[in-house]
Amino acid sequence: MELFMEINSAINGFVWGPIMLVLLVGTGVYFTVRTNFMPITKLGYVLKNTLFKMFDKKVAGEGDITPFQAVATALAATIGTGNIAGVATAIAVGGPGAVFWMWISAIFGMGTKFAEVVLAIKYREKTEDGRYVGGPMYYIEKGLGWKWLAVVFAFFGAVAAFGIGNMVQANSVADSMNASFNIPHWISGVVLAIAAALVILGGLKRIASVTEKLVPVMAAFYIIGSIIILVTFAGQIPAAFGLIFRSAFTGSAAVGGFAGSTIMMAARFGVARGVFSNEAGLGSAPIAHAAATTDNPVRQGLWGIFEVFMDTLVICSMTALAIIVTGVWSSGIDGAALTTEAFNTGLPGPGGIIVAVGILLFAFSTLLSWSYYGERCAEYLFGSKINKFYRMLWIPFIIVGSIGGLTLIWDIADTLNGLMAIPNLIGLLGCSGVVLKLTKDFFNNKETL
């Protein structure tokens, strides 16, 4: 068992290490450049056709759920505890400069997520019972013709979901509820499992119906709390940006309880935080987008850009700035406790409650979406007969995760989550010609715009 754990640790070090992070960001750079920087230059057009059409129910085309329900389901998965705890860890280890590199990974991550969603719609399939299914396993098989690689991705996704999308989230909620309200871990786990079961057992349409209501509320709740802190410390914002940009290229000297960091540490933890937060390149979100009602793959791809923009450039940035302007970044505290300290400092009283409730809502929504991702991967491998069994298996693992159990599975799932990126990136780059052609045709056709 010790040898097995050492092997897993070595693989984990690679899949979340510098080489993979460079490949992930590099893929984003490739799609951004090849589409003539479309995600950046047409960001106004993207927001006009996503943010300002968020609740538009009348959508042309075929699919099971609305475009916003698809992006809400995807955002429910990406806006997780990482937006609260992960950003704090990046700053605690890499210093304020990590925030700059997080932004860089997000800017190019918009290109990657756009490509993922375009291919998910292009190669999706309709099942015998009338559902639309898709994702990396389908565009790898149909676009590249590599069924074996599609099977590899599906296996990684089906198992990884139990770690990153289930036990990690349940444990974060249980820890937060225990620290804030002294609620025993197992009680949080049972309540969370019952609430999740009521939604998950109803399938995608029920998940999408819940996430489209939950995501705007939880995001607004957390953003408003962050804005109040930033308004209170408005005078510190210019200095915070100066510290972020300066530290990104010089590293951070030791100060207070902070141990200091190099440029490499800032870059590595910042990029890792960005990738881990918005999941661009991991191949998870296109599984949700594949079920969206749309008349054009590129039109749905715009929602992929919006997803990264909202997750990392808005919500993660709010967390990062709150931590820096309140001055707690160098306190020596780490993770969710650091974000809690920032909110308690900036908003005494309700600050800690905002973080605790934020973790609860963010993690619960992630539990819902990742159950769907894992189920679709399992369905690809074993057929639709596996779906009910997968949902029933999902529920007890929430309780196991809440009490911190099965750390071995937890560690393996984290590694498999990173390994999902390898077949997905091969699929993206191999089918890049399709993405570029569809994008060019869409923006050259005035009727589709």
C-alpha positions in Angstrom: 0.0 0.0 0.0 2.9 2.4 0.8 4.4 1.7 -2.6 1.0 2.3 -4.3 0.7 5.6 -2.5 4.2 6.6 -3.5 3.4 5.8 -7.2 0.2 7.8 -7.0 2.0 10.7 -5.4 4.6 10.7 -8.2 1.9 10.7 -10.9 0.0 13.4 -9.0 3.2 15.5 -9.0 3.3 15.3 -12.8 -0.4 15.8 -13.6 -0.5 18.9 -11.4 3.1 19.9 -12.0 4.7 22.6 -14.2 4.8 20.5 -17.4 1.0 19.8 -17.4 0.2 23.4 -16.4 2.3 24.7 -19.3 0.4 22.3 -21.7 -2.9 23.4 -20.4 -2.1 27.1 -20.7 -0.3 26.5 -24.0 -3.5 24.9 -25.5 -5.4 28.1 -24.5 -2.7 30.3 -26.1 -3.0 28.2 -29.3 -6.8 28.5 -29.6 -6.7 32.2 -28.6 -4.1 33.1 -31.3 -5.6 30.8 -34.0 -9.1 32.4 -33.5 -7.4 35.9 -33.8 -7.8 36.5 -30.0 -11.6 36.2 -30.4 -12.3 35.5 -26.7 -10.6 38.7 -25.8 -11.5 41.1 -28.7 -15.1 39.9 -28.8 -15.7 39.8 -25.1 -18.3 42.5 -25.3 -20.2 40.4 -27.9 -19.8 37.4 -25.7 -21.3 39.1 -22.6 -24.1 40.7 -24.7 -25.1 37.2 -25.9 -24.6 35.4 -22.6 -24.9 37.6 -19.5 -27.6 39.8 -21.0 -29.5 36.8 -22.4 -29.1 34.7 -19.3 -32.8 34.1 -18.6 -34.0 34.0 -22.2 -36.1 30.8 -22.4 -36.9 31.0 -26.1 -33.8 29.5 -27.8 -33.5 28.1 -31.3 -32.2 24.6 -31.9 -32.4 21.2 -30.2 -31.3 20.1 -26.8 -32.5 19.0 -23.3 -31.9 22.2 -21.3 -31.5 25.9 -22.0 -28.0 27.4 -22.7 -28.1 29.1 -19.3 -29.1 25.9 -17.5 -26.1 24.3 -19.2 -23.7 27.0 -18.1 -25.3 27.1 -14.7 -24.7 23.4 -14.3 -21.1 23.8 -15.5 -20.5 26.9 -13.2 -22.0 25.0 -10.3 -19.2 22.5 -10.8 -16.4 25.1 -11.3 -17.5 27.6 -8.6 -16.6 25.3 -5.7 -14.6 25.5 -2.5 -11.6 26.3 -4.7 -12.9 29.8 -5.3 -12.7 30.4 -1.5 -10.0 28.0 -0.2 -7.9 27.5 -3.3 -7.3 31.1 -4.1 -6.3 31.7 -0.5 -3.9 28.8 -0.6 -2.3 30.1 -3.8 -1.7 33.5 -2.2 -0.5 31.9 1.1 2.1 29.9 -0.7 2.9 31.9 -3.9 2.3 35.4 -2.6 0.1 38.1 -4.2 1.9 37.6 -7.5 0.0 34.3 -7.8 -3.1 36.3 -8.6 -1.5 37.7 -11.8 -0.7 34.3 -13.1 -4.2 33.1 -12.1 -5.5 35.9 -14.4 -3.2 34.9 -17.2 -4.4 31.2 -17.1 -8.0 32.4 -17.1 -7.5 34.8 -20.1 -6.2 32.0 -22.2 -8.4 29.4 -20.5 -11.4 31.2 -22.2 -10.0 30.0 -25.5 -9.7 26.4 -24.3 -13.2 26.3 -22.8 -14.6 27.8 -25.9 -13.0 25.0 -28.0 -14.3 22.3 -25.6 -17.9 23.5 -25.8 -17.8 23.9 -29.6 -16.6 20.3 -30.0 -19.1 19.0 -27.4 -22.0 20.3 -29.4 -20.5 19.3 -32.8 -20.0 15.7 -31.8 -22.9 15.1 -29.4 -25.2 12.2 -29.8 -28.9 11.6 -29.2 -29.7 8.5 -27.1 -32.5 6.0 -27.7 -34.6 7.7 -25.0 -34.1 11.1 -26.6 -31.4 12.6 -24.4 -28.4 14.6 -25.8 -25.0 13.3 -24.5 -21.5 14.5 -25.3 -18.2 15.6 -24.0 -14.5 14.7 -24.6 -15.2 10.9 -24.9 -17.4 11.7 -27.9 -15.2 14.2 -29.7 -12.2 12.0 -29.1 -14.0 8.9 -30.6 -15.8 10.7 -33.5 -13.4 13.5 -34.2 -10.1 11.5 -33.9 -11.4 8.0 -34.3 -9.6 6.9 -31.1 -12.1 4.9 -29.2 -9.5 3.6 -26.8 -8.5 7.1 -25.7 -12.1 8.1 -25.3 -12.5 5.1 -22.9 -9.5 6.2 -21.0 -11.0 9.7 -20.5 -14.4 8.2 -19.4 -12.7 5.9 -16.9 -10.7 8.8 -15.4 -13.9 11.0 -15.2 -16.2 8.3 -13.7 -13.7 7.7 -10.8 -12.3 11.2 -10.3 -15.8 12.5 -9.7 -16.0 10.8 -6.4 -12.9 12.7 -5.2 -12.9 16.3 -6.5 -16.7 16.4 -7.1 -17.9 14.5 -4.0 -15.8 13.8 -1.0 -13.6 16.9 -1.2 -16.7 19.1 -1.3 -18.5 17.3 1.5 -15.5 17.5 3.7 -15.1 21.3 3.1 -18.7 21.9 4.0 -18.4 19.7 7.2 -15.2 21.5 8.3 -16.8 24.9 7.7 -20.0 24.1 9.5 -18.1 22.6 12.4 -15.8 25.7 12.7 -18.5 28.3 12.3 -21.5 26.7 14.0 -20.0 23.7 15.9 -22.1 21.2 13.9 -20.6 17.6 14.0 -19.2 16.5 10.7 -21.5 13.5 10.3 -24.6 15.6 10.7 -23.5 17.9 8.0 -22.8 14.8 5.8 -26.2 13.3 6.4 -28.1 16.5 5.7 -25.9 17.2 2.6 -26.5 13.6 1.3 -30.3 13.9 1.7 -30.4 17.3 0.0 -28.2 16.0 -2.9 -30.3 12.8 -3.3 -33.5 14.8 -3.7 -31.9 16.6 -6.7 -29.6 14.0 -8.2 -32.1 11.2 -8.3 -34.2 13.3 -10.6 -31.6 13.4 -13.4 -30.1 16.2 -15.5 -33.3 18.3 -15.8 -33.8 18.5 -12.1 -30.1 19.3 -11.5 -30.3 22.0 -14.2 -33.5 23.4 -12.7 -31.8 23.7 -9.3 -28.5 25.1 -10.5 -30.0 27.8 -12.7 -31.6 29.2 -9.6 -28.8 28.4 -7.1 -25.8 29.7 -9.1 -27.0 33.3 -9.6 -28.1 33.6 -6.0 -24.9 32.1 -4.5 -22.6 34.1 -6.8 -24.5 37.4 -6.1 -24.4 36.6 -2.3 -20.6 36.1 -2.3 -19.9 39.0 -4.7 -21.9 41.5 -2.8 -20.1 40.6 0.4 -16.8 41.0 -1.4 -17.8 44.3 -2.9 -18.7 45.7 0.5 -15.2 44.8 1.7 -13.5 46.3 -1.4 -15.6 49.6 -1.0 -14.6 49.7 2.7 -10.9 49.3 1.8 -11.1 51.2 -1.5 -8.0 53.2 -0.7 -6.0 50.0 -0.6 -7.0 48.7 -4.0 -4.3 50.6 -6.1 -1.6 49.3 -3.7 -3.1 45.8 -3.9 -2.8 45.8 -7.7 0.7 47.2 -7.5 1.7 44.4 -5.1 0.1 41.8 -7.4 2.0 42.9 -10.5 5.2 43.6 -8.7 5.2 40.2 -6.9 4.4 38.4 -10.2 7.8 39.2 -11.6 10.0 39.7 -8.5 8.5 37.1 -6.0 7.4 38.1 -2.5 9.8 38.8 0.4 9.0 37.3 3.8 6.8 39.6 5.8 4.6 38.9 8.9 3.8 35.2 9.1 4.5 34.9 5.3 7.5 32.8 4.4 8.3 34.5 1.1 8.1 33.1 -2.4 9.9 33.0 -5.7 8.6 34.0 -9.2 8.3 30.3 -10.0 6.2 29.6 -6.9 3.9 32.5 -7.8 3.5 31.4 -11.4 3.0 27.7 -10.5 0.4 28.2 -7.8 -1.4 31.0 -9.6 -1.7 29.0 -12.9 -2.7 25.8 -11.0 -5.3 27.8 -9.1 -6.7 29.2 -12.3 -6.8 25.8 -14.1 -8.2 24.0 -11.0 -10.9 26.6 -10.5 -12.3 27.1 -14.0 -11.4 23.5 -15.2 -10.5 24.7 -18.7 -8.8 21.8 -20.4 -9.9 19.2 -17.9 -12.9 18.2 -20.1 -15.6 18.2 -17.4 -17.7 21.2 -18.4 -18.4 20.2 -22.0 -20.3 17.2 -20.7 -22.9 19.6 -19.3 -22.9 21.9 -22.4 -23.5 19.0 -24.7 -27.1 18.9 -23.5 -27.8 22.6 -24.2 -30.5 23.7 -26.7 -28.6 25.6 -29.4 -28.6 26.0 -33.2 -24.9 26.4 -33.5 -21.8 25.0 -31.7 -20.1 28.4 -31.6 -23.1 30.1 -30.1 -22.9 27.7 -27.1 -19.1 28.1 -27.1 -19.6 31.7 -26.1 -21.1 30.4 -22.9 -17.8 28.6 -22.3 -15.9 31.9 -22.5 -18.4 33.5 -20.1 -18.0 30.6 -17.7 -14.2 31.1 -17.3 -14.7 34.9 -17.1 -17.2 34.6 -14.3 -15.5 31.9 -12.3 -11.9 33.1 -12.3 -11.8 36.7 -13.5 -14.7 37.8 -11.3 -15.3 35.4 -8.3 -11.7 34.3 -7.7 -10.5 37.9 -8.1 -13.0 39.0 -5.5 -11.6 36.5 -3.0 -8.0 37.4 -3.9 -8.5 41.2 -3.6 -10.4 40.8 -0.3 -7.5 38.8 1.2 -4.9 41.4 0.0 -6.6 44.7 0.8 -7.4 43.6 4.3 -3.7 42.8 4.9 -4.3 39.3 6.1 -2.4 37.6 3.2 0.8 37.6 5.2 -0.7 36.3 8.4 0.6 32.8 7.9 -3.0 31.4 7.8 -3.9 29.2 4.9 -7.0 27.9 2.9 -10.6 28.7 3.8 -9.4 30.0 7.2 -7.5 32.8 5.4 -10.5 33.9 3.4 -12.6 33.8 6.6 -10.1 36.0 8.3 -10.2 38.5 5.4 -14.0 38.6 5.5 -14.1 38.9 9.3 -11.6 41.8 9.1 -13.4 43.6 6.3 -16.9 42.8 7.4 -16.9 42.1 11.2 -19.8 40.0 12.2 -21.4 38.8 9.0 -18.1 38.2 7.2 -17.4 34.8 8.5 -21.0 33.7 7.9 -20.8 34.8 4.3 -17.7 32.5 3.8 -19.4 29.6 5.6 -22.6 29.9 3.6 -20.6 30.5 0.4 -18.7 27.2 1.0 -22.0 25.4 1.7 -23.7 26.6 -1.5 -20.6 26.4 -3.7 -19.8 22.8 -2.5 -23.4 21.6 -2.7 -23.8 22.9 -6.3 -20.5 21.2 -7.2 -21.8 17.9 -5.8 -24.8 18.1 -8.1 -22.9 18.8 -11.3 -20.1 16.4 -10.8 -22.5 13.6 -10.1 -23.8 14.2 -13.7 -20.3 14.4 -15.2 -19.3 11.1 -13.5 -22.6 9.5 -14.5 -22.2 10.4 -18.2 -18.6 9.0 -18.2 -19.9 5.8 -16.6 -22.8 5.6 -19.2 -20.2 5.9 -22.0 -18.4 2.9 -20.6 -21.3 0.7 -19.6 -24.5 2.0 -21.2 -27.5 3.7 -19.6 -28.2 0.7 -17.3 -25.4 2.1 -15.0 -27.1 5.5 -14.4 -29.3 4.6 -11.4 -26.6 2.5 -9.8 -24.1 5.4 -10.2 -26.5 7.9 -8.5 -27.2 5.5 -5.7 -23.5 5.0 -5.1 -22.9 8.7 -5.2 -25.0 9.5 -2.1 -23.2 7.5 0.7 -19.8 8.8 -0.5 -21.0 12.3 0.6 -21.2 11.1 4.2 -17.9 9.3 3.9 -16.2 12.4 2.6 -17.8 14.6 5.3 -16.1 12.7 8.1 -12.8 12.7 6.2 -12.8 9.0 5.4 -11.2 7.1 2.5 -8.3 9.5 2.0 -6.7 6.8 -0.3 -9.6 7.1 -2.8 -9.5 10.9 -2.3 -5.8 11.0 -3.3 -6.3 8.7 -6.3 -9.3 10.7 -7.5 -7.3 13.9 -7.4 -4.7 12.2 -9.6 -7.3 10.9 -12.0 -8.9 14.4 -12.2 -5.6 15.8 -13.4 -5.1 12.8 -15.8 -8.4 13.7 -17.5 -6.6 16.6 -19.1 -4.2 14.5 -21.1 -6.7 12.7 -23.4 -8.9 15.8 -23.5 -6.0 18.0 -24.7 -5.1 15.4 -27.4 -8.7 15.5 -28.5 -8.9 19.4 -28.5 -5.7 19.8 -30.5 -6.5 16.9 -32.8 -9.9 18.5 -33.7 -8.7 22.1 -33.6 -9.3 22.4 -37.4 -13.0 21.8 -36.8 -13.1 24.5 -34.1 -11.4 27.0 -36.3 -13.6 26.4 -39.3 -16.8 26.5 -37.3 -15.7 29.8 -35.6 -14.7 31.4 -38.9 -18.0 30.4 -40.6 -20.0 31.7 -37.6 -18.5 35.1 -37.5 -18.4 35.5 -41.3 -22.1 34.7 -41.5 -24.2 37.8 -40.7 -27.3 35.7 -40.3 -25.9 33.7 -37.4 -24.6 36.7 -35.5 
